[in-house]
Amino acid sequence: MARAPLRFCLDYLSPYAYLAWTRMPALAARHGRAVEPVPVLLAGLLNALGSVGPAEIPPKRVYVFKHTCRIAHEFGVPLVPPPSHPFNPLLALRVTAAVEDLEARGRLVSALFTSVWGGGKGVETPEAVAAAIQSAGLEAPALLAAAQTPEVKDRVRRNTEEALAAGAFGVPSILADGELFFGVDSLGHLEQFLRGEDPLSQVDLERWRDLPASASRR
């Protein structure tokens, strides 16, 4: 029986999602898995949880830039700031959701991430998104048209709702056999899990889940 794909929940806003994506295809292949890129709206996750993104906290915004530059150097991949940040990622997310074939969707994800974080022209305009689509070997007019349909718009919305229901609170979130791993720094833990070597036991999890709070900031 084929093993379930690893669901990689992404938003092109996140440099951490970009960095994790550069490692995902090889990681999945080592464990005989496919990767299913799942476009979700980070703002939707944050709004549902009453949270804010790193770029909305000025000291954290600076730290994230330094942190991701160091990770990119470690990974040996480019990291170039996009034309603006934060930006509106909806068109890029929707064209991604419009691609049914997982291999083709993966190529498009790589192209769009490169356009944002690899020195490209971003994804805020239809022209920039079209260029990324074409570089992935896909038909730009058809995907740009599909991105405007209610079906595809609803697909991104449903993806976001399903990610929330699975426990996601940000991106990248990777769902592996019902277990969620968050952030580029969780990739090593994901590999432990896929090898059957996860050190976390159900008893440990229940102990943390049932731990009472004795103070509140409110």
MARBAKE-935926 format. One line per 3 residues: number of its first residue (from 1); their letters; for each residue x, y, z of N, C-alpha, C. Coordinates in steps of 0.1 Angstrom, whole numbers, plus 5000, padded with zeros to 4 digits. Example, Ala and Ser with C-alpha at 12.3 -4.5 7.8 and 13.67 -1.06 7.14 Angstrom:
% residues 2
1 = as = 5132:4943:5078:5123:4955:5078:5132:4967:5078; 5128:4978:5071:5137:4989:5071:5129:5000:5079
END
This chain:
% residues 218
1 = mar = 5008:4988:5000:5000:5000:5000:5009:5012:5000; 5006:5022:4991:5013:5034:4990:5011:5042:5003; 5022:5048:5008:5021:5056:5020:5017:5070:5016
4 = apl = 5009:5076:5026:5003:5089:5023:5014:5100:5021; 5011:5110:5012:5020:5120:5010:5022:5129:5022; 5033:5136:5022:5035:5146:5033:5029:5159:5028
7 = rfc = 5019:5164:5036:5012:5176:5032:5020:5188:5037; 5025:5197:5028:5033:5208:5031:5025:5221:5030; 5020:5226:5041:5012:5238:5041:5021:5250:5040
10 = ldy = 5019:5259:5030:5028:5270:5027:5020:5282:5024; 5027:5293:5026:5023:5307:5021:5036:5313:5016; 5036:5319:5004:5048:5325:4998:5053:5337:5006
13 = lsp = 5046:5342:5015:5050:5352:5024:5062:5348:5033; 5063:5335:5036:5072:5330:5046:5085:5326:5041; 5096:5333:5045:5110:5328:5041:5113:5314:5047
16 = yay = 5107:5311:5058:5109:5298:5064:5103:5287:5056; 5091:5290:5050:5084:5280:5042:5093:5278:5029; 5098:5289:5024:5107:5288:5012:5119:5279:5015
19 = law = 5126:5281:5027:5138:5274:5030:5134:5259:5033; 5123:5257:5039:5119:5243:5042:5116:5236:5029; 5110:5243:5019:5106:5237:5006:5119:5232:4999
22 = trm = 5130:5240:5000:5142:5236:4993:5147:5222:4997; 5143:5218:5009:5147:5205:5015:5136:5194:5013; 5124:5197:5011:5113:5188:5012:5113:5177:5002
25 = pal = 5116:5179:4989:5115:5168:4979:5126:5157:4982; 5138:5161:4986:5148:5151:4989:5144:5144:5002; 5139:5151:5012:5136:5145:5025:5125:5135:5022
28 = aar = 5115:5138:5015:5103:5129:5012:5108:5117:5005; 5117:5119:4995:5122:5108:4987:5130:5098:4995; 5137:5103:5005:5145:5094:5014:5136:5084:5022
31 = hgr = 5123:5088:5023:5114:5079:5031:5102:5074:5022; 5105:5074:5009:5095:5068:5000:5082:5075:4999; 5082:5088:5002:5069:5096:5002:5069:5106:4991
34 = ave = 5057:5110:4987:5055:5121:4978:5052:5134:4987; 5054:5145:4981:5050:5158:4988:5038:5164:4982; 5029:5168:4990:5017:5175:4985:5017:5189:4990
37 = pvp = 5021:5199:4981:5021:5213:4985:5006:5217:4987; 5004:5224:4998:4990:5228:5002:4991:5243:5004; 4986:5251:4994:4986:5266:4996:4975:5270:5006
40 = vll = 4980:5277:5017:4971:5282:5027:4974:5297:5029; 4964:5304:5034:4966:5319:5037:4971:5321:5051; 4983:5325:5052:4989:5327:5066:4980:5337:5073
43 = agl = 4976:5348:5067:4968:5358:5074:4955:5351:5079; 4949:5342:5072:4938:5335:5077:4940:5327:5090; 4952:5320:5090:4956:5312:5102:4957:5322:5114
46 = lna = 4965:5333:5111:4968:5343:5122:4955:5349:5127; 4946:5353:5118:4934:5360:5122:4925:5350:5130; 4924:5338:5126:4916:5328:5133:4921:5326:5148
49 = lgs = 4934:5327:5150:4940:5324:5163:4943:5337:5171; 4940:5349:5165:4942:5361:5172:4957:5364:5173; 4965:5360:5163:4980:5361:5164:4984:5371:5154
52 = vgp = 4997:5374:5153:5003:5383:5143:5015:5376:5137; 5019:5380:5125:5031:5375:5118:5044:5381:5123; 5055:5374:5121:5068:5380:5125:5071:5393:5119
55 = aei = 5066:5396:5107:5069:5409:5100:5062:5420:5107; 5052:5417:5115:5044:5427:5122:5049:5431:5135; 5060:5425:5139:5067:5428:5152:5081:5433:5148
58 = ppk = 5083:5447:5149:5096:5452:5143:5109:5445:5147; 5111:5443:5160:5124:5436:5164:5124:5422:5158; 5113:5415:5158:5113:5401:5152:5115:5401:5137
61 = rvy = 5110:5412:5130:5112:5413:5116:5127:5413:5113; 5134:5421:5120:5149:5422:5118:5155:5409:5121; 5151:5402:5132:5157:5390:5136:5155:5379:5125
64 = vfk = 5142:5379:5120:5139:5369:5110:5148:5370:5098; 5151:5383:5094:5160:5385:5082:5173:5379:5085; 5179:5381:5097:5192:5376:5100:5192:5361:5101
67 = htc = 5182:5356:5108:5180:5341:5110:5179:5334:5097; 5170:5339:5088:5168:5332:5075:5181:5333:5066; 5188:5344:5067:5200:5345:5059:5210:5335:5063
70 = ria = 5211:5332:5076:5220:5322:5082:5216:5308:5077; 5203:5306:5078:5199:5292:5074:5201:5290:5059; 5198:5301:5051:5201:5300:5036:5215:5297:5033
73 = hef = 5224:5303:5041:5239:5301:5039:5242:5286:5042; 5236:5281:5053:5238:5268:5057:5233:5258:5047; 5221:5261:5041:5215:5252:5031:5222:5254:5017
76 = gvp = 5229:5265:5015:5235:5267:5002:5225:5271:4991; 5215:5279:4996:5205:5284:4986:5204:5299:4987; 5200:5305:4976:5199:5320:4976:5187:5325:4985
79 = lvp = 5189:5337:4991:5178:5343:4998:5179:5358:4996; 5170:5363:4988:5170:5377:4984:5157:5383:4988; 5157:5395:4995:5144:5400:4999:5135:5403:4987
82 = pps = 5122:5401:4988:5113:5404:4977:5111:5419:4975; 5104:5423:4965:5103:5437:4962:5096:5445:4974; 5087:5438:4981:5080:5443:4993:5077:5432:5002
85 = hpf = 5075:5435:5015:5071:5425:5025:5066:5432:5037; 5054:5428:5042:5044:5418:5037:5039:5422:5023; 5033:5413:5016:5027:5415:5003:5015:5406:5002
88 = npl = 5007:5408:4992:4995:5400:4990:4998:5388:4982; 4997:5376:4988:5001:5363:4982:4989:5356:4975; 4977:5362:4975:4965:5354:4971:4966:5349:4957
91 = lal = 4970:5357:4947:4970:5352:4934:4980:5340:4932; 4992:5341:4939:5001:5330:4938:4995:5317:4945; 4989:5319:4956:4983:5308:4963:4972:5301:4954
94 = rvt = 4964:5310:4948:4953:5304:4940:4957:5297:4927; 4967:5302:4921:4972:5295:4909:4978:5282:4913; 4984:5281:4925:4990:5269:4930:4979:5259:4933
97 = aav = 4968:5264:4939:4957:5255:4942:4950:5250:4929; 4951:5257:4918:4945:5253:4905:4951:5242:4898; 4963:5238:4903:4971:5227:4896:4968:5214:4904
100 = edl = 4962:5205:4896:4958:5192:4903:4970:5182:4904; 4978:5181:4894:4989:5171:4894:5000:5176:4904; 5004:5167:4913:5013:5170:4924:5027:5174:4919
103 = ear = 5031:5167:4909:5045:5169:4904:5045:5183:4897; 5035:5186:4890:5034:5200:4883:5032:5210:4894; 5024:5208:4904:5022:5218:4914:5035:5220:4922
106 = grl = 5043:5210:4924:5056:5211:4930:5065:5220:4922; 5066:5218:4909:5074:5227:4900:5069:5241:4901; 5056:5244:4902:5051:5257:4903:5055:5263:4916
109 = vsa = 5053:5256:4927:5057:5261:4940:5072:5265:4940; 5081:5257:4934:5095:5261:4934:5097:5274:4926; 5090:5275:4915:5091:5287:4906:5086:5299:4913
112 = lft = 5075:5298:4920:5069:5310:4927:5078:5314:4939; 5083:5304:4947:5092:5307:4958:5104:5314:4953; 5110:5309:4941:5121:5316:4935:5118:5330:4931
115 = svw = 5106:5332:4926:5103:5346:4922:5102:5355:4934; 5098:5350:4946:5097:5358:4958:5111:5359:4965; 5117:5348:4968:5129:5348:4977:5142:5345:4969
118 = ggg = 5142:5342:4956:5154:5338:4949:5159:5349:4940; 5154:5362:4942:5159:5373:4934:5150:5376:4922; 5138:5371:4922:5129:5374:4911:5121:5387:4914
121 = kgv = 5110:5388:4907:5102:5400:4907:5090:5399:4916; 5090:5389:4925:5078:5388:4934:5067:5381:4928; 5055:5382:4934:5043:5375:4929:5031:5384:4931
124 = etp = 5033:5397:4932:5022:5406:4934:5014:5410:4922; 5020:5408:4910:5014:5412:4898:5011:5400:4889; 5000:5401:4881:4997:5389:4872:5009:5386:4863
127 = eav = 5016:5397:4859:5028:5395:4850:5039:5387:4857; 5042:5390:4869:5052:5382:4877:5048:5368:4879; 5035:5366:4883:5030:5353:4885:5030:5345:4872
130 = aaa = 5026:5351:4861:5026:5345:4848:5040:5340:4844; 5050:5348:4847:5064:5345:4844:5068:5332:4851; 5064:5332:4864:5068:5320:4872:5061:5308:4867
133 = iqs = 5048:5309:4863:5041:5298:4858:5048:5292:4845; 5051:5301:4837:5058:5297:4824:5071:5290:4827; 5079:5295:4837:5092:5289:4840:5090:5275:4846
136 = agl = 5078:5272:4851:5075:5259:4856:5070:5250:4845; 5069:5255:4833:5065:5247:4822:5049:5245:4821; 5042:5255:4827:5028:5254:4827:5021:5265:4819
139 = eap = 5008:5264:4817:5001:5274:4808:4996:5286:4817; 5003:5297:4815:4999:5309:4824:4985:5314:4822; 4980:5316:4809:4967:5321:4808:4956:5312:4814
142 = all = 4957:5299:4813:4947:5290:4818:4947:5291:4834; 4959:5291:4840:4960:5291:4854:4956:5304:4860; 4959:5315:4853:4955:5328:4858:4940:5329:4857
145 = aaa = 4934:5324:4847:4919:5324:4846:4913:5315:4857; 4919:5303:4859:4913:5294:4869:4914:5300:4883; 4924:5309:4886:4926:5315:4899:4915:5324:4902
148 = qtp = 4907:5329:4892:4896:5338:4895:4883:5331:4897; 4883:5318:4896:4870:5310:4897:4866:5308:4912; 4854:5308:4915:4849:5305:4929:4855:5292:4934
151 = evk = 4856:5282:4925:4860:5269:4930:4874:5269:4935; 4883:5276:4928:4897:5277:4932:4899:5286:4945; 4892:5297:4945:4892:5305:4956:4887:5298:4969
154 = drv = 4877:5290:4967:4872:5282:4978:4882:5271:4983; 4890:5266:4973:4899:5256:4976:4910:5261:4986; 4915:5274:4983:4925:5280:4992:4918:5282:5006
157 = rrn = 4906:5286:5006:4899:5288:5019:4897:5275:5027; 4893:5265:5019:4892:5252:5026:4905:5246:5031; 4916:5248:5023:4929:5244:5027:4933:5250:5040
160 = tee = 4930:5263:5042:4933:5271:5054:4925:5265:5066; 4912:5263:5063:4904:5258:5074:4908:5244:5078; 4912:5236:5069:4916:5222:5072:4930:5222:5079
163 = ala = 4938:5232:5076:4951:5233:5083:4949:5237:5097; 4940:5246:5099:4936:5250:5113:4931:5238:5121; 4922:5231:5115:4916:5219:5122:4926:5209:5125
166 = aga = 4937:5208:5117:4948:5199:5120:4958:5204:5130; 4956:5216:5135:4965:5222:5145:4975:5232:5140; 4974:5236:5127:4984:5245:5122:4981:5259:5128
169 = fgv = 4992:5266:5130:4991:5280:5135:5001:5289:5128; 5008:5284:5118:5017:5292:5110:5022:5283:5098; 5031:5288:5091:5038:5281:5080:5053:5282:5081
172 = psi = 5060:5272:5076:5055:5259:5071:5050:5250:5081; 5039:5243:5078:5034:5233:5087:5033:5220:5078; 5039:5209:5083:5040:5197:5076:5032:5186:5083
175 = lad = 5022:5180:5076:5014:5170:5082:5018:5156:5077; 5023:5148:5086:5028:5135:5083:5020:5124:5091; 5011:5117:5084:5004:5106:5091:4996:5112:5103
178 = gel = 4991:5124:5102:4983:5130:5113:4991:5138:5123; 5004:5137:5122:5013:5145:5131:5017:5158:5124; 5017:5169:5132:5021:5182:5126:5035:5186:5131
181 = ffg = 5043:5191:5121:5056:5196:5123:5057:5210:5118; 5061:5219:5126:5061:5234:5123:5075:5239:5121; 5077:5246:5110:5090:5254:5109:5101:5246:5102
184 = vds = 5110:5253:5096:5121:5247:5090:5130:5239:5100; 5130:5244:5112:5139:5237:5122:5132:5224:5127; 5120:5220:5122:5114:5208:5126:5117:5197:5116
187 = lgh = 5125:5199:5106:5126:5189:5095:5134:5177:5101; 5144:5179:5110:5150:5168:5116:5141:5159:5124; 5132:5166:5131:5122:5158:5139:5113:5151:5130
190 = leq = 5109:5157:5119:5100:5150:5109:5107:5137:5104; 5120:5138:5102:5127:5126:5097:5128:5115:5108; 5130:5119:5120:5129:5110:5131:5116:5103:5132
193 = flr = 5105:5110:5130:5092:5105:5131:5090:5095:5119; 5094:5099:5107:5092:5090:5096:5101:5077:5097; 5111:5078:5104:5119:5066:5107:5114:5057:5118
196 = ged = 5103:5062:5125:5098:5055:5136:5105:5057:5149; 5113:5068:5150:5121:5071:5161:5117:5083:5169; 5105:5087:5168:5100:5099:5175:5101:5096:5190
199 = pls = 5108:5105:5197:5110:5103:5212:5098:5107:5220; 5088:5114:5214:5076:5118:5221:5066:5106:5222; 5062:5104:5235:5052:5093:5237:5039:5099:5240
202 = qvd = 5028:5091:5238:5015:5095:5241:5013:5100:5255; 5020:5093:5265:5020:5097:5279:5025:5111:5281; 5037:5114:5274:5043:5127:5275:5033:5138:5270
205 = ler = 5027:5135:5258:5018:5144:5252:5006:5147:5261; 5000:5137:5267:4989:5139:5275:4992:5147:5288; 5005:5145:5293:5009:5152:5305:5010:5167:5302
208 = wrd = 5015:5171:5290:5016:5185:5286:5002:5191:5283; 4994:5183:5277:4981:5188:5273:4972:5191:5285; 4973:5183:5295:4965:5184:5307:4971:5193:5318
211 = lpa = 4983:5198:5316:4990:5206:5326:4982:5219:5329; 4978:5221:5341:4970:5233:5344:4979:5246:5344; 4972:5257:5341:4978:5270:5342:4976:5277:5355
214 = sas = 4986:5283:5361:4984:5290:5374:4986:5305:5373; 4988:5310:5360:4989:5324:5359:4984:5328:5345; 4980:5341:5343:4976:5346:5330:4980:5360:5328
217 = rr = 4983:5364:5316:4987:5378:5314:4974:5387:5313; 4963:5381:5313:4950:5389:5312:4942:5388:5325
END
